[in-house]
Amino acid sequence: MEWGGMEGILTPRESARFIAENSRDVCVDSGGVRRVAELLLARAAGPELRVDGWKALHELNPRAADEAAVNWVFVVDTLNFSFWAEQEEHKCLVRYGGKTYSGYWSLCAAVNRALDEGIPITSASYYATVTLDQVWNIFRSDSDVAMPLIEERHRILNETGKILLEKFGGSFLNCVRKSEKSAQKLLHLVVESFPSYRDVTQYKGKRISFYKRAQILVADTWSVLEGKGDGCFEDISSITMFADYRLPQILVYLGALKYSDKLLKKLLDGVMLSYGDKQEVEIRGCAVWCVELIRDCLLELIEKSGEKPNGEINSILLDYYLWDYARDHREDMKGIPFHRTRCIYY
Ligand SMILES: Nc1nc2c(c(CN[C@H]3C=C[C@H](O)[C@@H]3O)cn2[C@@H]2O[C@H](COP(=O)(O)O)[C@@H](O)[C@H]2O)c(=O)[nH]1
């Protein structure tokens, strides 16, 4: 489909509200929303719900806040999609620094492993022309299951690297600086410049957007720059939660999101949903709206409790917390299916 620009497409927040108001197979549970807000209230003053948790809690993330760290975030979020395995017990694994990583973290481990091997995988001048064989080697698995969509990852690396060289002098920091400390301007610049970030579809006759990877790229840029300097986005709270396949699962587990019996059975049977399917859109849209409502409820509870949270609580920090929570409660969540969509957008 020819890209006609972002005009005429609902923003992620508007899309989420519209979907939640019209959804048939997924709904937000207000009691569950409140319970999750109360769970988060207990953590509001903790290390998780603050921008420096991104580095403090995750050893694979860069320690620095320099240009190289920003370019690390860019190449990782360009490839930050579709890690789920056909069988949970047979998945891609990457060993790094004496530990074994799966899912999203297998991507980060592979990037760091390549850098240690002297492969400049975070440099656009390298990945603009990296070959498929080199990509197979860089993202090789230490289990007998390969990382999904390697060929798409190769195509996207070449496409994205070429554009970064042509338009932004080969560094994502130049793209950040052009956004003049506006998260929304950076989001727009990324979506307009890099086709693989155009996470848009339609629902009930309206063109809607999730921009999941563009939003998490803005969020991770804010985090790696520690919310300071070029990363001091005055409108960072306008970014919504990132509509992936893990957050809906944890929100159902916590009772804030509910699936119809028909949809739940379909997911339990492992039926795949296509990108843009009505039910897939309802899962993603209701999950985004659910986190917006949790945030509103949490801010109300904080107000009432008189507790002073450290810094501003926003949907990004709630998303990070819930995503990490899902990681740490993988076993408990076994009975709750995540939806299986194979695509390059999340
Ligand atoms: N909503 C949301 N989705 C996120 C992330 C992350 C990691 N990002 C931050 C978190 C810690 C680091 O500090 C990063 O900054 C990955 N994903 C998505 O999850 C899926 C992979 O899941 P699994 O198969 O279990 O590894 C896949 O769609 C991936 O795109 C997030 O934070 N929020």
PDBQT file of the ligand as one rigid body, heavy atoms in Angstrom, charges set to zero:
ROOT
HETATM    1  N1  LIG A 401       5.285  -3.682  25.552  1.00  0.00    +0.000 N 
HETATM    2  C1  LIG A 401       6.581  -3.964  25.528  1.00  0.00    +0.000 A 
HETATM    3  N2  LIG A 401       7.029  -4.855  24.616  1.00  0.00    +0.000 NA
HETATM    4  C2  LIG A 401       8.358  -5.120  24.626  1.00  0.00    +0.000 A 
HETATM    5  C3  LIG A 401       9.262  -4.534  25.502  1.00  0.00    +0.000 A 
HETATM    6  C4  LIG A 401      10.533  -5.087  25.184  1.00  0.00    +0.000 A 
HETATM    7  C5  LIG A 401      11.833  -4.827  25.834  1.00  0.00    +0.000 C 
HETATM    8  N3  LIG A 401      12.005  -3.426  25.920  1.00  0.00    +0.000 N 
HETATM    9  C6  LIG A 401      12.406  -2.843  27.139  1.00  0.00    +0.000 C 
HETATM   10  C7  LIG A 401      12.276  -3.710  28.322  1.00  0.00    +0.000 C 
HETATM   11  C8  LIG A 401      13.442  -3.872  28.920  1.00  0.00    +0.000 C 
HETATM   12  C9  LIG A 401      14.485  -3.152  28.215  1.00  0.00    +0.000 C 
HETATM   13  O1  LIG A 401      14.958  -2.151  29.037  1.00  0.00    +0.000 OA
HETATM   14  C10 LIG A 401      13.845  -2.548  27.007  1.00  0.00    +0.000 C 
HETATM   15  O2  LIG A 401      13.914  -1.169  26.975  1.00  0.00    +0.000 OA
HETATM   16  C11 LIG A 401      10.364  -5.963  24.129  1.00  0.00    +0.000 A 
HETATM   17  N4  LIG A 401       9.051  -5.968  23.836  1.00  0.00    +0.000 N 
HETATM   18  C12 LIG A 401       8.324  -6.811  22.899  1.00  0.00    +0.000 C 
HETATM   19  O3  LIG A 401       7.994  -8.010  23.635  1.00  0.00    +0.000 OA
HETATM   20  C13 LIG A 401       8.036  -9.127  22.743  1.00  0.00    +0.000 C 
HETATM   21  C14 LIG A 401       9.188 -10.016  23.179  1.00  0.00    +0.000 C 
HETATM   22  O4  LIG A 401       8.801 -10.629  24.408  1.00  0.00    +0.000 OA
HETATM   23  P1  LIG A 401       9.565 -11.989  24.827  1.00  0.00    +0.000 P 
HETATM   24  O5  LIG A 401       9.255 -13.001  23.705  1.00  0.00    +0.000 OA
HETATM   25  O6  LIG A 401       8.959 -12.331  26.178  1.00  0.00    +0.000 OA
HETATM   26  O7  LIG A 401      11.049 -11.649  24.886  1.00  0.00    +0.000 OA
HETATM   27  C15 LIG A 401       8.288  -8.542  21.351  1.00  0.00    +0.000 C 
HETATM   28  O8  LIG A 401       7.056  -8.162  20.764  1.00  0.00    +0.000 OA
HETATM   29  C16 LIG A 401       9.070  -7.277  21.689  1.00  0.00    +0.000 C 
HETATM   30  O9  LIG A 401       8.984  -6.313  20.659  1.00  0.00    +0.000 OA
HETATM   31  C17 LIG A 401       8.765  -3.595  26.441  1.00  0.00    +0.000 A 
HETATM   32  O10 LIG A 401       9.467  -2.993  27.267  1.00  0.00    +0.000 OA
HETATM   33  N5  LIG A 401       7.419  -3.356  26.410  1.00  0.00    +0.000 N 
ENDROOT
TORSDOF 0
